[in-house]
Amino acid sequence: MSANRYRRIRARMKLSQVELGAAIGCSRSYVSRVERGMDEYTHSHLLALSELTGWPVGELMGQTQQPISPWLEGYLALNDDQRVLFDTVAAATLELARNQDLSK
């Protein structure tokens, strides 16, 4: 696994090493060692990172040939307020679609 890939994933999420470590249950220094290729994430860290990003573990490890979708990259580029607004609109849209299906 490329240490650079983990660094890019963290950068896309706009998290510091401290924030990522807290989110997946390890220290900042451990995240740093992984990103420098001196250590590897454990299975439990990879599962936590998968839950955090919504990406399959295989994709996190670079085992798929598909690039991260442009839609997801765009979503991750949003700030927190924009994400809340996007999520609210998306949820309302899904609710409307469900209601239309039920009325048929």
ROMIKE-34195 format. One record per atom (N, C-alpha, C, CB): residue number from 0; x, y, z; atom name. Coordinates in steps of 0.2 Angstrom, whole numbers, padded with zeros to 4 digits. Glycine has a CB too. Example, Ala and Ser with C-alpha at 12.3 -4.5 7.8 and 13.67 -1.06 7.14 Angstrom:
@fido:0; u:0066; v:-0028; w:0039; kero:N
@fido:0; u:0062; v:-0022; w:0039; kero:CA
@fido:0; u:0066; v:-0016; w:0039; kero:C
@fido:0; u:0057; v:-0022; w:0045; kero:CB
@fido:1; u:0064; v:-0011; w:0035; kero:N
@fido:1; u:0068; v:-0005; w:0036; kero:CA
@fido:1; u:0064; v:0000; w:0039; kero:C
@fido:1; u:0070; v:-0003; w:0029; kero:CB
This chain:
@fido:0; u:0004; v:-0006; w:0000; kero:N
@fido:0; u:0000; v:0000; w:0000; kero:CA
@fido:0; u:0004; v:0006; w:0000; kero:C
@fido:0; u:-0005; v:0000; w:0006; kero:CB
@fido:1; u:0003; v:0011; w:-0004; kero:N
@fido:1; u:0006; v:0017; w:-0005; kero:CA
@fido:1; u:0005; v:0022; w:0001; kero:C
@fido:1; u:0005; v:0020; w:-0011; kero:CB
@fido:2; u:0010; v:0024; w:0005; kero:N
@fido:2; u:0009; v:0028; w:0010; kero:CA
@fido:2; u:0006; v:0035; w:0008; kero:C
@fido:2; u:0016; v:0030; w:0014; kero:CB
@fido:3; u:0008; v:0037; w:0002; kero:N
@fido:3; u:0005; v:0043; w:-0001; kero:CA
@fido:3; u:-0002; v:0043; w:-0002; kero:C
@fido:3; u:0009; v:0044; w:-0008; kero:CB
@fido:4; u:-0005; v:0037; w:-0004; kero:N
@fido:4; u:-0012; v:0036; w:-0005; kero:CA
@fido:4; u:-0016; v:0038; w:0002; kero:C
@fido:4; u:-0014; v:0029; w:-0007; kero:CB
@fido:5; u:-0013; v:0035; w:0008; kero:N
@fido:5; u:-0016; v:0037; w:0014; kero:CA
@fido:5; u:-0016; v:0045; w:0015; kero:C
@fido:5; u:-0013; v:0033; w:0020; kero:CB
@fido:6; u:-0011; v:0048; w:0014; kero:N
@fido:6; u:-0010; v:0055; w:0015; kero:CA
@fido:6; u:-0015; v:0059; w:0010; kero:C
@fido:6; u:-0002; v:0057; w:0013; kero:CB
@fido:7; u:-0016; v:0056; w:0004; kero:N
@fido:7; u:-0020; v:0060; w:-0001; kero:CA
@fido:7; u:-0028; v:0059; w:0002; kero:C
@fido:7; u:-0020; v:0057; w:-0008; kero:CB
@fido:8; u:-0029; v:0053; w:0004; kero:N
@fido:8; u:-0036; v:0052; w:0007; kero:CA
@fido:8; u:-0037; v:0057; w:0013; kero:C
@fido:8; u:-0037; v:0045; w:0009; kero:CB
@fido:9; u:-0032; v:0057; w:0017; kero:N
@fido:9; u:-0033; v:0062; w:0023; kero:CA
@fido:9; u:-0034; v:0069; w:0021; kero:C
@fido:9; u:-0027; v:0061; w:0028; kero:CB
@fido:10; u:-0030; v:0071; w:0016; kero:N
@fido:10; u:-0030; v:0078; w:0013; kero:CA
@fido:10; u:-0037; v:0079; w:0010; kero:C
@fido:10; u:-0025; v:0079; w:0008; kero:CB
@fido:11; u:-0040; v:0074; w:0006; kero:N
@fido:11; u:-0046; v:0075; w:0003; kero:CA
@fido:11; u:-0052; v:0076; w:0008; kero:C
@fido:11; u:-0048; v:0069; w:-0001; kero:CB
@fido:12; u:-0051; v:0073; w:0014; kero:N
@fido:12; u:-0056; v:0074; w:0019; kero:CA
@fido:12; u:-0055; v:0080; w:0024; kero:C
@fido:12; u:-0055; v:0067; w:0024; kero:CB
@fido:13; u:-0049; v:0083; w:0022; kero:N
@fido:13; u:-0047; v:0090; w:0026; kero:CA
@fido:13; u:-0047; v:0089; w:0033; kero:C
@fido:13; u:-0053; v:0095; w:0024; kero:CB
@fido:14; u:-0043; v:0083; w:0035; kero:N
@fido:14; u:-0042; v:0082; w:0042; kero:CA
@fido:14; u:-0035; v:0082; w:0044; kero:C
@fido:14; u:-0045; v:0075; w:0044; kero:CB
@fido:15; u:-0033; v:0084; w:0050; kero:N
@fido:15; u:-0026; v:0084; w:0052; kero:CA
@fido:15; u:-0025; v:0077; w:0054; kero:C
@fido:15; u:-0025; v:0089; w:0058; kero:CB
@fido:16; u:-0018; v:0075; w:0055; kero:N
@fido:16; u:-0017; v:0069; w:0058; kero:CA
@fido:16; u:-0020; v:0067; w:0064; kero:C
@fido:16; u:-0009; v:0068; w:0058; kero:CB
@fido:17; u:-0020; v:0073; w:0069; kero:N
@fido:17; u:-0023; v:0072; w:0075; kero:CA
@fido:17; u:-0030; v:0070; w:0074; kero:C
@fido:17; u:-0022; v:0078; w:0079; kero:CB
@fido:18; u:-0034; v:0074; w:0070; kero:N
@fido:18; u:-0041; v:0072; w:0069; kero:CA
@fido:18; u:-0043; v:0065; w:0066; kero:C
@fido:18; u:-0044; v:0078; w:0064; kero:CB
@fido:19; u:-0038; v:0063; w:0061; kero:N
@fido:19; u:-0039; v:0057; w:0058; kero:CA
@fido:19; u:-0038; v:0051; w:0064; kero:C
@fido:19; u:-0035; v:0056; w:0052; kero:CB
@fido:20; u:-0032; v:0052; w:0067; kero:N
@fido:20; u:-0031; v:0047; w:0072; kero:CA
@fido:20; u:-0036; v:0047; w:0078; kero:C
@fido:20; u:-0024; v:0050; w:0076; kero:CB
@fido:21; u:-0039; v:0052; w:0080; kero:N
@fido:21; u:-0045; v:0052; w:0085; kero:CA
@fido:21; u:-0051; v:0048; w:0082; kero:C
@fido:21; u:-0047; v:0059; w:0087; kero:CB
@fido:22; u:-0052; v:0049; w:0075; kero:N
@fido:22; u:-0058; v:0047; w:0072; kero:CA
@fido:22; u:-0057; v:0039; w:0071; kero:C
@fido:22; u:-0059; v:0050; w:0065; kero:CB
@fido:23; u:-0051; v:0037; w:0070; kero:N
@fido:23; u:-0050; v:0029; w:0069; kero:CA
@fido:23; u:-0047; v:0026; w:0074; kero:C
@fido:23; u:-0046; v:0028; w:0062; kero:CB
@fido:24; u:-0046; v:0029; w:0080; kero:N
@fido:24; u:-0043; v:0026; w:0086; kero:CA
@fido:24; u:-0036; v:0025; w:0086; kero:C
@fido:24; u:-0046; v:0019; w:0086; kero:CB
@fido:25; u:-0032; v:0030; w:0084; kero:N
@fido:25; u:-0025; v:0029; w:0085; kero:CA
@fido:25; u:-0022; v:0036; w:0086; kero:C
@fido:25; u:-0021; v:0026; w:0078; kero:CB
@fido:26; u:-0015; v:0036; w:0087; kero:N
@fido:26; u:-0012; v:0042; w:0089; kero:CA
@fido:26; u:-0010; v:0046; w:0082; kero:C
@fido:26; u:-0006; v:0041; w:0093; kero:CB
@fido:27; u:-0008; v:0053; w:0083; kero:N
@fido:27; u:-0006; v:0057; w:0077; kero:CA
@fido:27; u:0001; v:0054; w:0075; kero:C
@fido:27; u:-0005; v:0064; w:0079; kero:CB
@fido:28; u:0005; v:0051; w:0080; kero:N
@fido:28; u:0012; v:0049; w:0077; kero:CA
@fido:28; u:0011; v:0042; w:0074; kero:C
@fido:28; u:0016; v:0048; w:0084; kero:CB
@fido:29; u:0006; v:0038; w:0075; kero:N
@fido:29; u:0005; v:0032; w:0071; kero:CA
@fido:29; u:0002; v:0034; w:0064; kero:C
@fido:29; u:-0001; v:0028; w:0075; kero:CB
@fido:30; u:-0002; v:0039; w:0064; kero:N
@fido:30; u:-0005; v:0041; w:0057; kero:CA
@fido:30; u:0002; v:0044; w:0053; kero:C
@fido:30; u:-0010; v:0047; w:0058; kero:CB
@fido:31; u:0006; v:0047; w:0056; kero:N
@fido:31; u:0012; v:0050; w:0053; kero:CA
@fido:31; u:0016; v:0044; w:0051; kero:C
@fido:31; u:0016; v:0055; w:0058; kero:CB
@fido:32; u:0017; v:0039; w:0055; kero:N
@fido:32; u:0022; v:0034; w:0053; kero:CA
@fido:32; u:0019; v:0030; w:0047; kero:C
@fido:32; u:0022; v:0029; w:0059; kero:CB
@fido:33; u:0012; v:0029; w:0047; kero:N
@fido:33; u:0009; v:0026; w:0041; kero:CA
@fido:33; u:0010; v:0030; w:0035; kero:C
@fido:33; u:0001; v:0025; w:0043; kero:CB
@fido:34; u:0009; v:0036; w:0035; kero:N
@fido:34; u:0009; v:0041; w:0029; kero:CA
@fido:34; u:0016; v:0041; w:0027; kero:C
@fido:34; u:0007; v:0048; w:0031; kero:CB
@fido:35; u:0021; v:0040; w:0031; kero:N
@fido:35; u:0028; v:0040; w:0029; kero:CA
@fido:35; u:0031; v:0033; w:0027; kero:C
@fido:35; u:0033; v:0042; w:0034; kero:CB
@fido:36; u:0026; v:0028; w:0027; kero:N
@fido:36; u:0028; v:0021; w:0025; kero:CA
@fido:36; u:0032; v:0017; w:0030; kero:C
@fido:36; u:0032; v:0021; w:0019; kero:CB
@fido:37; u:0032; v:0019; w:0036; kero:N
@fido:37; u:0035; v:0016; w:0042; kero:CA
@fido:37; u:0031; v:0011; w:0046; kero:C
@fido:37; u:0038; v:0021; w:0046; kero:CB
@fido:38; u:0025; v:0011; w:0044; kero:N
@fido:38; u:0020; v:0007; w:0048; kero:CA
@fido:38; u:0014; v:0006; w:0043; kero:C
@fido:38; u:0018; v:0010; w:0055; kero:CB
@fido:39; u:0010; v:0001; w:0045; kero:N
@fido:39; u:0003; v:0000; w:0041; kero:CA
@fido:39; u:-0002; v:0000; w:0046; kero:C
@fido:39; u:0004; v:-0007; w:0038; kero:CB
@fido:40; u:-0008; v:0002; w:0044; kero:N
@fido:40; u:-0014; v:0002; w:0048; kero:CA
@fido:40; u:-0016; v:-0005; w:0049; kero:C
@fido:40; u:-0020; v:0006; w:0044; kero:CB
@fido:41; u:-0019; v:-0006; w:0055; kero:N
@fido:41; u:-0022; v:-0012; w:0057; kero:CA
@fido:41; u:-0028; v:-0013; w:0054; kero:C
@fido:41; u:-0022; v:-0013; w:0065; kero:CB
@fido:42; u:-0031; v:-0019; w:0054; kero:N
@fido:42; u:-0037; v:-0021; w:0051; kero:CA
@fido:42; u:-0043; v:-0016; w:0054; kero:C
@fido:42; u:-0039; v:-0028; w:0052; kero:CB
@fido:43; u:-0042; v:-0016; w:0061; kero:N
@fido:43; u:-0048; v:-0011; w:0064; kero:CA
@fido:43; u:-0047; v:-0004; w:0062; kero:C
@fido:43; u:-0047; v:-0012; w:0072; kero:CB
@fido:44; u:-0041; v:-0002; w:0061; kero:N
@fido:44; u:-0040; v:0005; w:0058; kero:CA
@fido:44; u:-0043; v:0006; w:0051; kero:C
@fido:44; u:-0033; v:0007; w:0059; kero:CB
@fido:45; u:-0042; v:0001; w:0047; kero:N
@fido:45; u:-0044; v:0001; w:0040; kero:CA
@fido:45; u:-0052; v:0001; w:0040; kero:C
@fido:45; u:-0042; v:-0004; w:0036; kero:CB
@fido:46; u:-0055; v:-0003; w:0045; kero:N
@fido:46; u:-0062; v:-0003; w:0045; kero:CA
@fido:46; u:-0065; v:0003; w:0047; kero:C
@fido:46; u:-0064; v:-0009; w:0050; kero:CB
@fido:47; u:-0062; v:0006; w:0052; kero:N
@fido:47; u:-0064; v:0013; w:0055; kero:CA
@fido:47; u:-0063; v:0018; w:0049; kero:C
@fido:47; u:-0060; v:0015; w:0061; kero:CB
@fido:48; u:-0058; v:0018; w:0046; kero:N
@fido:48; u:-0057; v:0023; w:0040; kero:CA
@fido:48; u:-0062; v:0022; w:0035; kero:C
@fido:48; u:-0050; v:0022; w:0037; kero:CB
@fido:49; u:-0064; v:0016; w:0033; kero:N
@fido:49; u:-0069; v:0014; w:0028; kero:CA
@fido:49; u:-0076; v:0017; w:0031; kero:C
@fido:49; u:-0069; v:0006; w:0027; kero:CB
@fido:50; u:-0077; v:0016; w:0037; kero:N
@fido:50; u:-0084; v:0019; w:0039; kero:CA
@fido:50; u:-0084; v:0026; w:0039; kero:C
@fido:50; u:-0085; v:0017; w:0047; kero:CB
@fido:51; u:-0078; v:0029; w:0041; kero:N
@fido:51; u:-0077; v:0037; w:0041; kero:CA
@fido:51; u:-0078; v:0040; w:0033; kero:C
@fido:51; u:-0071; v:0039; w:0043; kero:CB
@fido:52; u:-0075; v:0036; w:0029; kero:N
@fido:52; u:-0075; v:0039; w:0022; kero:CA
@fido:52; u:-0081; v:0036; w:0018; kero:C
@fido:52; u:-0069; v:0037; w:0018; kero:CB
@fido:53; u:-0084; v:0031; w:0020; kero:N
@fido:53; u:-0089; v:0027; w:0016; kero:CA
@fido:53; u:-0086; v:0023; w:0010; kero:C
@fido:53; u:-0094; v:0033; w:0013; kero:CB
@fido:54; u:-0079; v:0023; w:0010; kero:N
@fido:54; u:-0076; v:0019; w:0004; kero:CA
@fido:54; u:-0075; v:0012; w:0007; kero:C
@fido:54; u:-0070; v:0022; w:0002; kero:CB
@fido:55; u:-0075; v:0007; w:0002; kero:N
@fido:55; u:-0073; v:0000; w:0004; kero:CA
@fido:55; u:-0066; v:0000; w:0006; kero:C
@fido:55; u:-0075; v:-0005; w:-0002; kero:CB
@fido:56; u:-0064; v:-0005; w:0010; kero:N
@fido:56; u:-0057; v:-0006; w:0012; kero:CA
@fido:56; u:-0053; v:-0007; w:0006; kero:C
@fido:56; u:-0057; v:-0012; w:0017; kero:CB
@fido:57; u:-0055; v:-0011; w:0002; kero:N
@fido:57; u:-0051; v:-0012; w:-0004; kero:CA
@fido:57; u:-0049; v:-0006; w:-0008; kero:C
@fido:57; u:-0055; v:-0017; w:-0009; kero:CB
@fido:58; u:-0054; v:-0001; w:-0009; kero:N
@fido:58; u:-0053; v:0005; w:-0012; kero:CA
@fido:58; u:-0048; v:0009; w:-0008; kero:C
@fido:58; u:-0059; v:0009; w:-0013; kero:CB
@fido:59; u:-0048; v:0009; w:-0002; kero:N
@fido:59; u:-0044; v:0013; w:0003; kero:CA
@fido:59; u:-0037; v:0010; w:0001; kero:C
@fido:59; u:-0045; v:0012; w:0010; kero:CB
@fido:60; u:-0036; v:0004; w:0000; kero:N
@fido:60; u:-0029; v:0001; w:-0001; kero:CA
@fido:60; u:-0027; v:0001; w:-0008; kero:C
@fido:60; u:-0030; v:-0006; w:0002; kero:CB
@fido:61; u:-0031; v:0004; w:-0012; kero:N
@fido:61; u:-0029; v:0004; w:-0019; kero:CA
@fido:61; u:-0030; v:-0002; w:-0023; kero:C
@fido:61; u:-0022; v:0006; w:-0020; kero:CB
@fido:62; u:-0035; v:-0007; w:-0021; kero:N
@fido:62; u:-0036; v:-0013; w:-0024; kero:CA
@fido:62; u:-0041; v:-0013; w:-0030; kero:C
@fido:62; u:-0037; v:-0018; w:-0019; kero:CB
@fido:63; u:-0044; v:-0007; w:-0031; kero:N
@fido:63; u:-0049; v:-0007; w:-0036; kero:CA
@fido:63; u:-0046; v:-0002; w:-0042; kero:C
@fido:63; u:-0055; v:-0004; w:-0034; kero:CB
@fido:64; u:-0048; v:-0003; w:-0048; kero:N
@fido:64; u:-0046; v:0001; w:-0053; kero:CA
@fido:64; u:-0050; v:0007; w:-0054; kero:C
@fido:64; u:-0046; v:-0004; w:-0059; kero:CB
@fido:65; u:-0055; v:0007; w:-0051; kero:N
@fido:65; u:-0060; v:0013; w:-0052; kero:CA
@fido:65; u:-0057; v:0019; w:-0048; kero:C
@fido:65; u:-0067; v:0012; w:-0050; kero:CB
@fido:66; u:-0056; v:0025; w:-0051; kero:N
@fido:66; u:-0054; v:0031; w:-0047; kero:CA
@fido:66; u:-0060; v:0033; w:-0042; kero:C
@fido:66; u:-0053; v:0037; w:-0051; kero:CB
@fido:67; u:-0058; v:0037; w:-0037; kero:N
@fido:67; u:-0064; v:0040; w:-0033; kero:CA
@fido:67; u:-0068; v:0044; w:-0037; kero:C
@fido:67; u:-0060; v:0044; w:-0027; kero:CB
@fido:68; u:-0075; v:0043; w:-0036; kero:N
@fido:68; u:-0079; v:0046; w:-0041; kero:CA
@fido:68; u:-0079; v:0054; w:-0040; kero:C
@fido:68; u:-0086; v:0044; w:-0039; kero:CB
@fido:69; u:-0079; v:0057; w:-0046; kero:N
@fido:69; u:-0079; v:0065; w:-0045; kero:CA
@fido:69; u:-0085; v:0068; w:-0041; kero:C
@fido:69; u:-0080; v:0068; w:-0052; kero:CB
@fido:70; u:-0090; v:0064; w:-0040; kero:N
@fido:70; u:-0096; v:0066; w:-0036; kero:CA
@fido:70; u:-0093; v:0066; w:-0029; kero:C
@fido:70; u:-0102; v:0062; w:-0037; kero:CB
@fido:71; u:-0090; v:0061; w:-0027; kero:N
@fido:71; u:-0087; v:0061; w:-0020; kero:CA
@fido:71; u:-0082; v:0066; w:-0019; kero:C
@fido:71; u:-0085; v:0054; w:-0018; kero:CB
@fido:72; u:-0078; v:0067; w:-0023; kero:N
@fido:72; u:-0072; v:0072; w:-0023; kero:CA
@fido:72; u:-0076; v:0079; w:-0022; kero:C
@fido:72; u:-0068; v:0072; w:-0029; kero:CB
@fido:73; u:-0081; v:0080; w:-0026; kero:N
@fido:73; u:-0084; v:0087; w:-0025; kero:CA
@fido:73; u:-0087; v:0087; w:-0018; kero:C
@fido:73; u:-0089; v:0087; w:-0030; kero:CB
@fido:74; u:-0091; v:0082; w:-0016; kero:N
@fido:74; u:-0094; v:0082; w:-0009; kero:CA
@fido:74; u:-0089; v:0083; w:-0004; kero:C
@fido:74; u:-0098; v:0075; w:-0008; kero:CB
@fido:75; u:-0083; v:0080; w:-0004; kero:N
@fido:75; u:-0078; v:0081; w:0001; kero:CA
@fido:75; u:-0075; v:0088; w:0001; kero:C
@fido:75; u:-0072; v:0075; w:0000; kero:CB
@fido:76; u:-0075; v:0091; w:-0005; kero:N
@fido:76; u:-0072; v:0098; w:-0005; kero:CA
@fido:76; u:-0077; v:0103; w:-0002; kero:C
@fido:76; u:-0071; v:0100; w:-0013; kero:CB
@fido:77; u:-0083; v:0101; w:-0001; kero:N
@fido:77; u:-0088; v:0106; w:0003; kero:CA
@fido:77; u:-0086; v:0107; w:0010; kero:C
@fido:77; u:-0095; v:0103; w:0002; kero:CB
@fido:78; u:-0087; v:0113; w:0012; kero:N
@fido:78; u:-0086; v:0114; w:0019; kero:CA
@fido:78; u:-0092; v:0112; w:0023; kero:C
@fido:78; u:-0085; v:0122; w:0021; kero:CB
@fido:79; u:-0091; v:0112; w:0030; kero:N
@fido:79; u:-0096; v:0109; w:0034; kero:CA
@fido:79; u:-0103; v:0111; w:0033; kero:C
@fido:79; u:-0094; v:0109; w:0041; kero:CB
@fido:80; u:-0104; v:0118; w:0032; kero:N
@fido:80; u:-0110; v:0121; w:0031; kero:CA
@fido:80; u:-0113; v:0119; w:0025; kero:C
@fido:80; u:-0110; v:0129; w:0032; kero:CB
@fido:81; u:-0109; v:0118; w:0020; kero:N
@fido:81; u:-0111; v:0116; w:0013; kero:CA
@fido:81; u:-0114; v:0109; w:0013; kero:C
@fido:81; u:-0106; v:0117; w:0008; kero:CB
@fido:82; u:-0110; v:0105; w:0017; kero:N
@fido:82; u:-0112; v:0098; w:0017; kero:CA
@fido:82; u:-0119; v:0097; w:0021; kero:C
@fido:82; u:-0106; v:0094; w:0021; kero:CB
@fido:83; u:-0120; v:0101; w:0026; kero:N
@fido:83; u:-0126; v:0100; w:0030; kero:CA
@fido:83; u:-0132; v:0102; w:0025; kero:C
@fido:83; u:-0126; v:0105; w:0036; kero:CB
@fido:84; u:-0131; v:0108; w:0021; kero:N
@fido:84; u:-0136; v:0110; w:0016; kero:CA
@fido:84; u:-0137; v:0105; w:0011; kero:C
@fido:84; u:-0134; v:0117; w:0013; kero:CB
@fido:85; u:-0132; v:0102; w:0008; kero:N
@fido:85; u:-0132; v:0097; w:0003; kero:CA
@fido:85; u:-0136; v:0091; w:0006; kero:C
@fido:85; u:-0125; v:0095; w:0001; kero:CB
@fido:86; u:-0134; v:0088; w:0012; kero:N
@fido:86; u:-0137; v:0083; w:0015; kero:CA
@fido:86; u:-0145; v:0084; w:0016; kero:C
@fido:86; u:-0134; v:0081; w:0021; kero:CB
@fido:87; u:-0146; v:0090; w:0018; kero:N
@fido:87; u:-0153; v:0092; w:0020; kero:CA
@fido:87; u:-0157; v:0091; w:0013; kero:C
@fido:87; u:-0154; v:0099; w:0023; kero:CB
@fido:88; u:-0155; v:0094; w:0008; kero:N
@fido:88; u:-0158; v:0094; w:0001; kero:CA
@fido:88; u:-0159; v:0087; w:-0001; kero:C
@fido:88; u:-0154; v:0099; w:-0004; kero:CB
@fido:89; u:-0153; v:0083; w:-0001; kero:N
@fido:89; u:-0154; v:0076; w:-0003; kero:CA
@fido:89; u:-0159; v:0072; w:0000; kero:C
@fido:89; u:-0147; v:0073; w:-0003; kero:CB
@fido:90; u:-0159; v:0073; w:0007; kero:N
@fido:90; u:-0164; v:0069; w:0011; kero:CA
@fido:90; u:-0171; v:0071; w:0009; kero:C
@fido:90; u:-0163; v:0071; w:0019; kero:CB
@fido:91; u:-0172; v:0078; w:0008; kero:N
@fido:91; u:-0179; v:0080; w:0006; kero:CA
@fido:91; u:-0181; v:0078; w:-0001; kero:C
@fido:91; u:-0179; v:0088; w:0006; kero:CB
@fido:92; u:-0176; v:0077; w:-0005; kero:N
@fido:92; u:-0177; v:0075; w:-0012; kero:CA
@fido:92; u:-0179; v:0067; w:-0012; kero:C
@fido:92; u:-0171; v:0076; w:-0017; kero:CB
@fido:93; u:-0175; v:0064; w:-0008; kero:N
@fido:93; u:-0177; v:0057; w:-0007; kero:CA
@fido:93; u:-0184; v:0055; w:-0004; kero:C
@fido:93; u:-0172; v:0053; w:-0003; kero:CB
@fido:94; u:-0186; v:0060; w:0001; kero:N
@fido:94; u:-0192; v:0059; w:0004; kero:CA
@fido:94; u:-0198; v:0061; w:-0001; kero:C
@fido:94; u:-0193; v:0064; w:0010; kero:CB
@fido:95; u:-0197; v:0066; w:-0005; kero:N
@fido:95; u:-0202; v:0067; w:-0010; kero:CA
@fido:95; u:-0202; v:0061; w:-0015; kero:C
@fido:95; u:-0200; v:0074; w:-0014; kero:CB
@fido:96; u:-0197; v:0058; w:-0017; kero:N
@fido:96; u:-0197; v:0053; w:-0022; kero:CA
@fido:96; u:-0201; v:0047; w:-0019; kero:C
@fido:96; u:-0190; v:0051; w:-0024; kero:CB
@fido:97; u:-0199; v:0046; w:-0012; kero:N
@fido:97; u:-0203; v:0040; w:-0009; kero:CA
@fido:97; u:-0210; v:0041; w:-0009; kero:C
@fido:97; u:-0200; v:0039; w:-0002; kero:CB
@fido:98; u:-0212; v:0047; w:-0007; kero:N
@fido:98; u:-0219; v:0049; w:-0007; kero:CA
@fido:98; u:-0223; v:0049; w:-0013; kero:C
@fido:98; u:-0220; v:0056; w:-0004; kero:CB
@fido:99; u:-0219; v:0050; w:-0019; kero:N
@fido:99; u:-0222; v:0050; w:-0026; kero:CA
@fido:99; u:-0223; v:0042; w:-0027; kero:C
@fido:99; u:-0218; v:0053; w:-0031; kero:CB
@fido:100; u:-0218; v:0038; w:-0025; kero:N
@fido:100; u:-0219; v:0031; w:-0027; kero:CA
@fido:100; u:-0225; v:0028; w:-0023; kero:C
@fido:100; u:-0212; v:0027; w:-0025; kero:CB
@fido:101; u:-0226; v:0030; w:-0017; kero:N
@fido:101; u:-0231; v:0028; w:-0013; kero:CA
@fido:101; u:-0238; v:0030; w:-0015; kero:C
@fido:101; u:-0230; v:0030; w:-0005; kero:CB
@fido:102; u:-0238; v:0036; w:-0018; kero:N
@fido:102; u:-0245; v:0038; w:-0021; kero:CA
@fido:102; u:-0247; v:0035; w:-0027; kero:C
@fido:102; u:-0245; v:0045; w:-0022; kero:CB
@fido:103; u:-0243; v:0031; w:-0030; kero:N
@fido:103; u:-0245; v:0028; w:-0037; kero:CA
@fido:103; u:-0249; v:0021; w:-0035; kero:C
@fido:103; u:-0239; v:0026; w:-0041; kero:CB
